[in-house]
C-alpha cells in the first residue's frame, strides 16, 4: 500500500484539471510532470514521451486554450502498489460566456501518479475529448469551437430577425385588421390605454389622440340603458377566463347612428399590465339587414294570415283546460259566433244548427272531455265533416278541424279550431272518388302484373337448378362409386324439392291470401325429414365457414302425421335467412323438442338461432308482411322474394301453430316455430318399444362426445335398449376407459365416437382404440350430417359404421339393428381431359362455386376462386403471366360486376391480358346481355345452369 490515500490522489487530479481547463494555467500541471512521463491526447497523432516533449506540446497550444466551466466531475482511483496510483476522471466542459468559441462536451482523463518523497508526480496522462474535429496541432477543438460559435451567433441573428419580422407583421395586422381593438384599464374609470386605427375609425375619429382625448373610456359613449349591463359584464370577467360579449347602439363623432358588437377578455398585455381588451366589430349593416328582414317577416305574416283566413273563414284558439275560446277571424257571412267565451257554450249553441243526423256524432266528438281525453292519449288532430245551417236556413258542408298546439309554458291543453266551407270540395270529392276507383282497378292490375313477374323470376330459381344439373353430372362421372351416386341422387332430390318450393313461394302466397292453401296430413319419417333439412343446409354452412348444429331433446317419435313438405318449407326459409345474414365464423343452431301432447297431437317446437346481423325493432313489427325486406339492397348474393317470413308465419298459422321471433341488431336472431303433429297409433309405438327393449342386452357400450347434452342423452337411449354405457367427454378419456376395461377383462362391445372433439378427433381416437381392442370392438363414428369426405380415412382407422346427427332414438335403433353390413370404400375418379390446366373461377354464389369448381377439378383442372370482380382482378394481377389458361366470369356480382372486371383485366399492362380467354357465366339469357358481354371483350358466353358438356366444349374451343 502507498503512502497516499485515494481521496488525496483524486484531489490532485481535480486540481490539475481545474487549473488547466478553468484557469488556463499550465504551470501547476507541468510542475507535476515526471521525467519519464507519457502523454496521449484527444487527437489522432497527439502523443509525447518525456518531460520536455510533453511540456513542449502543452506550451505550444497555450494561446489556443478555451476557458471552460467544469462540472459533473466523477473520479475513480486505484492503488497500483509500489507507490503508484491510477485515477480516472469524467467531467463536463462548457466554454465560458464571452469566449469566441463554443464548446460543450464530456471529457475523460486518466492519470497515473507515482510517489516522489512526500509528493506525487505525474507519469502518465491520457486525455480523451470525444470531439472528432480536434486537429493534430490542437489541444482543444479550437477551430471547430469557433465555427460552432459563429454558427450559433448566425442562428441567433436569424432568429432575432425572424422575431423582428413577426413583430412587424403583428403590428401591421394590428393596424389593418378590419375590427377595432381597444385596451382599457380594469379600474372603475376604465381609461383607454390603447386603440388600433380601426377602433377610432369605427367611432368616426381621424386619429388615436383625438379618440383618446374625447372618449377617455369606452363606456362614456354607451347609452344609459346599456351602461349598467356592460359594466356588469366587465365585473364578471376573470384573468384569462371566458369572454364577455355585448352589442349596443352608439353614435359616431358626426352624430351618425351605428351599431357595434364587442367581445371582451381580461388579459395581461405586452407591457405586463392587466387590462380589458375589447374586440369591436361594426355591425351597422347587419342590424339594418335584420330590421329589413323583420319587416319582411311582418308582411309575410300578414300575407299568411290573409291566405289562411281565406281558406278557413273561422279560426279559434282553444284552452280546453280552462274551457275558453277566442276567435282569431270571422269572415264568413251568415254566422254569429261571439269573439270569445266558454268553449262548452259555443259547442252547445252550435248543436241546433247541425243537421240532425250529425248532431250526436258532433257532440260526442267535440265535447270538451272527449277532446281532452284524445289529446292526452297522444292524438294530435280531430277532424269531422258535417252539414250546418247558416242564418238564412241553408245547409252547407263544412269541416271542423281541431289541432293540438304544444304549450311551452304550462300544462294547459291548447288547440286551434279551423272551420272551412266544403260545398265546392264535396263536388270535387265525388269526382275524385271515381278517379280513386279507377286507380284502384289499375293498382289491382299492377298487383297481378307484379305477381306474374315474381312467379317468373329466373335468377333466384337457377341456384337449385344448377345444383341439380351439377350433381347429375358428378353422379355420371362417378358411376362406379355407388355411395357417391346415391349421395348425388339425394342432393338432386332435395334440390328439386327446394326448387319446387322456390317456384311455389309466389303461388303459395297467392293461395294463402285467397284462402286456397291446403295442408296435407300424411305419415312421414321424422329422421328423414331432419336428414333432408341437414342435407340442404349443412354443406352451405361448411363452405361459408359457419358453425352449424342440430340438437334435440328426447322423447321424439320416429314417425308423425302432418305436412312434412310445408314443415321443410318453413325450416328452409328460416335457415336460408340465417345463412344469408350470418357472417363467416358465426353460428346457426336448431333446437328441437316436444313441448307438450294434447288430444293425440305432439306440439313440436323448432328453434332456429343464429349469430348474424339481427333485425331492428322497427322491421320486426312488419317482418311477416309480404315482400318486406329490411335492407333489400344490402347484398346482391342474399337473393329472395321477400315472402319467406310471410309464408313461414301463414303456414304455421294454417297448421295450427305459431311463430315467435327475438332479435337485436348485431346480436343475431331466434325464431321459434311450434307445430302440432298427429301421433301415430299406440299399437305401432308399443311394437317399436317391444323390439328395442332387449336389443343390446348384455352389451357394454362406450360413448365419446364432448357435448354433454348429446353424450348423456345417447347413453340414456342405449340404456333404454339394455346396454351398459360409459360416457366420456374426450378422446383421451375414451382411450383410458378402453385400457381400463381391457385390464379388467371386460372389453367394450361397441364404441360410439364423435368425429370432432377437442384435443384428439374421433378418427385418431378410433385408430388408437382399434390398436388396443383389436377387431372385437365395433366402432361407430358419430358425424355431423355427412361423412363422405372422411369415410376413406375413417375406415382405414378401423371404423365400422357411421351415424349422422341428430342422434334420435329411431336412428340409433336402426343403425344398431343392421350391425355387420359394411359398405365398400369409394373408388378413384377417372382421368380428366383438362389435366394440367389452371382456371380462375369468378362466382359470388357459393353453391355455384362448389359445383363449377368440382366439375372442373373432376376433369383435371386446377381451380382458383374469386367471389367478385374486384377480387378476380386482384388475384389475376398477383399471378405471373401465363398462370391461367382461362377465366370463367359471372356477370352479376357485388363490389364489381363481371363486365367491369373483364374490362379491367383487358386493360392491364401485361403480355397475357388481351389473350387470356374470358368466358361469361351468367343467368342472364337475353340477347342484349350477350352483346354487352362481347362488347366488354369476353371470349364466350355460357348460360346458367351450367351444362358440363357445353362448358368443356367451350373451354376446348378457346384453349
Secondary structure, DSSP 4 states (H G I P E B T S, - for coil): --SS-HHHHHHHHHHHHIIIIIT---HHHHHTEEEEEEEE-SSTT-EEESHHHHHHHHHHTGGG---EEEEEEEEEEEEEETTEEEEEEEEEEEEPTT-SS--EEEEEEEEEEEEETTEEEEEEEEEEE--TT--TT-SS-HHHHHHHHHHHHHHHHHHHHHHHHHHHHHHHHHHH-SSEEEEEESSTT-BEEEE-HHHHHHTT-SSHHHHHHH-SBGGGGS-HHHHHHHHHHHHH--BT---EEEEEEEE-TTS-EEEEEEEEEEEE-TTS-EEEEEEEEE-HHHHHHHHHHHHHHHHHHHHHHHHHHHH-SEEEEEETTTTEEEEEEE--TT----SEEEHHHHHHHHHTTB-HHHHHHHHHHH-HHHHHHHHHTT--EEEEEEEEE-TTS-EEEEEEEEEEE--SSSS--EEEEEEEE-HHHHHHHHHHHHHHHHHHHHHHHHHHHHHHHHHT--TTTHHHHHHHHHHHHHHHHTTT-HHHHHHHHHHHHHHHHHHHHHHHHHHHHHHHHTT------EEEEHHHHHHHHHHHHHHHHHHHT-EEEEEEES---SEEEE-HHHHHHHHHHHHHHHHHTS-TT-EEEEEEEEEEEETTEEEEEEEEEE-SS---HHHHTTTTSTT--TTTTS-TTS---S-HHHHHHHHHHHTT-EEEEEEETTTEEEEEEEEEEEEPPHHHHHHHHHHHTTTTTT-EEEEE-S-HHHHHHHHHHHHHTT-EEEEESSHHHHHHHHHHHHHTT---SEEEEES--SSS-HHHHHHHHHHHHGGGSEEEEEESS--GGGHHHHHHTT--EEEESS--HHHHHHHHHTTT---PPPPPPPP-TTTT-EEEEE-S-HHHHHHHHHHHHHTT-EEEEESSHHHHHHHHHHSPTTS-SEEEE-SS-SSS-HHHHHHHHHTSSSTTTTTSEEEEEES--SHHHHHHHHHTT-SEEEESSPPHHHHHHHHHHH-
